[in-house]
Amino acid sequence: MGFFDNAWKALDGFGQEAGKHVGHVAQETWKHLDAFGQDVGPKIGPALGETWKHMDAFGQETGKHVGHVTHETWKHLDAFGQDVGPKVGPALEEAWKHADAFGQEAGKHVGIAAEHTKQWIEEHPGETAGMIACVVAAPLGIGVAHGVLRMVGFTAKGIAVGT
């Protein structure tokens, strides 16, 4: 309990000492902020008014051009659509025919590859088991190591409490 008493005393002493200086600092800060406000106050109104005039002029000038530019853009997009529209349909149809033919041909080859794979597995059962063992060994080893380490008291965060 003595430690907390000492800490409390130290904090209380710090608070007493800080209290002696805070009032003066706050008064000086207020004096400077007030002077800043007195200096800026008369200037900010006219500056905002001038800014408003320029923003209004910008908006008026922009408004004159936006409508015309939008109309021109629409005309060009419409012409593009009229030109491209009749060509897109036949192109998509042709692309679909080629994609379908590719799928049919790929399906034939996949079937043949699957048949060859099945035949190879039947002819080489030892090699097949070896390949499967290589693929399964790493995850199986990790799982076993995890279980053994956990059993002897190790966790992801370190040594388990009470082990």
C-alpha positions in Angstrom: 0.0 0.0 0.0 3.0 2.3 0.6 3.8 2.4 -3.1 0.4 3.7 -4.0 0.6 6.3 -1.2 3.9 7.5 -2.6 2.5 7.6 -6.1 -0.6 9.5 -4.9 1.6 12.0 -3.1 3.8 12.6 -6.2 0.7 13.1 -8.4 -0.8 15.5 -5.8 2.5 17.5 -5.7 2.6 17.6 -9.5 -1.0 18.9 -9.6 -0.3 21.6 -7.0 2.8 22.8 -8.9 1.0 22.6 -12.3 -1.9 24.6 -10.8 0.4 27.5 -10.0 1.4 27.9 -13.7 -1.7 26.9 -15.6 -3.6 30.0 -14.7 -0.9 32.3 -16.0 -0.4 30.3 -19.2 -4.2 30.2 -19.9 -4.4 34.0 -19.4 -1.5 34.6 -21.8 -3.0 32.2 -24.4 -6.3 34.1 -24.1 -4.6 37.4 -24.6 -2.9 36.2 -27.8 -6.1 34.6 -29.2 -8.0 37.8 -28.5 -5.4 39.9 -30.3 -5.5 37.5 -33.2 -9.3 37.8 -33.4 -9.1 41.6 -33.2 -6.6 41.6 -36.1 -8.4 39.0 -38.3 -12.0 40.0 -37.6 -12.2 43.2 -39.7 -10.3 41.5 -42.6 -12.3 38.3 -42.9 -15.6 39.8 -43.9 -14.3 41.6 -47.1 -12.2 38.5 -47.9 -15.2 36.2 -47.8 -17.2 38.7 -49.9 -14.4 38.8 -52.5 -14.2 35.0 -52.5 -17.9 34.7 -53.1 -17.8 37.1 -56.1 -15.0 35.1 -57.7 -16.8 31.8 -57.1 -20.0 33.2 -58.6 -18.2 34.5 -61.7 -16.5 31.1 -62.1 -19.9 29.3 -61.9 -21.4 31.7 -64.4 -18.6 31.2 -66.8 -18.5 27.5 -66.4 -22.3 27.3 -66.9 -21.9 28.9 -70.3 -19.6 26.1 -71.6 -20.9 23.0 -69.8 -24.2 22.9 -71.7 -22.6 23.2 -75.1 -19.9 20.6 -74.3 -22.4 18.2 -72.9 -24.5 18.5 -76.1 -21.5 17.9 -78.3 -20.4 14.9 -76.3 -23.9 13.4 -76.5 -23.9 13.9 -80.3 -20.6 12.1 -80.7 -21.7 9.2 -78.4 -24.9 8.8 -80.3 -23.0 8.7 -83.6 -20.6 6.1 -82.2 -23.5 4.0 -81.0 -25.2 4.2 -84.4 -22.0 3.2 -86.2 -21.0 0.4 -83.8 -24.4 -1.1 -83.0 -25.0 -3.0 -86.2 -21.4 -4.4 -86.1 -21.5 -5.6 -82.5 -24.3 -8.2 -82.9 -22.6 -10.2 -85.7 -19.2 -9.9 -84.0 -20.6 -11.4 -80.7 -22.4 -14.1 -82.6 -19.1 -15.1 -84.4 -17.2 -14.9 -81.1 -19.8 -17.2 -79.5 -19.4 -19.8 -82.3 -15.6 -19.8 -81.8 -15.9 -20.1 -78.0 -18.3 -23.0 -78.4 -16.0 -24.8 -80.9 -13.1 -24.3 -78.5 -15.1 -25.7 -75.7 -16.1 -28.8 -77.7 -12.5 -29.5 -78.8 -11.1 -28.9 -75.3 -13.8 -31.3 -73.9 -12.6 -34.0 -76.2 -8.9 -33.6 -75.1 -9.8 -33.5 -71.5 -11.7 -36.7 -71.8 -8.7 -38.4 -73.6 -6.3 -37.0 -70.9 -8.5 -38.4 -68.1 -8.6 -41.8 -69.8 -4.8 -41.8 -70.2 -4.3 -40.8 -66.5 -6.6 -43.6 -65.4 -4.7 -46.1 -67.5 -1.3 -44.9 -66.1 -2.6 -45.2 -62.5 -3.7 -48.7 -63.1 -0.3 -49.6 -64.7 1.8 -47.9 -62.0 0.2 -48.3 -58.6 3.5 -47.9 -56.7 4.4 -44.6 -58.3 0.9 -43.3 -57.8 1.0 -44.2 -54.1 4.4 -42.4 -53.9 3.1 -39.2 -55.5 0.0 -39.2 -53.2 2.2 -39.8 -50.2 4.4 -36.8 -51.1 1.3 -34.5 -51.4 -0.2 -35.8 -48.2 3.0 -35.9 -46.1 3.5 -32.2 -45.5 0.0 -31.4 -44.2 -0.1 -34.7 -42.2 3.3 -33.9 -40.6 2.2 -30.4 -39.7 -0.9 -31.8 -38.0 1.0 -34.4 -36.1 3.7 -31.9 -35.0 0.9 -29.5 -33.8 -0.7 -32.3 -31.8 2.6 -33.4 -30.2 3.7 -29.8 -29.3 0.3 -29.1 -27.9 0.4 -32.3 -25.8 3.8 -31.3 -24.3 2.6 -27.8 -23.4 3.3 -25.5 -26.3 0.6 -23.2 -27.9 0.6 -20.7 -30.7 1.3 -18.0 -28.0 4.2 -19.8 -26.3 4.3 -22.2 -23.4 0.9 -23.1 -21.9 0.3 -22.0 -18.3 0.6 -24.8 -15.8 2.7 -27.1 -17.9 
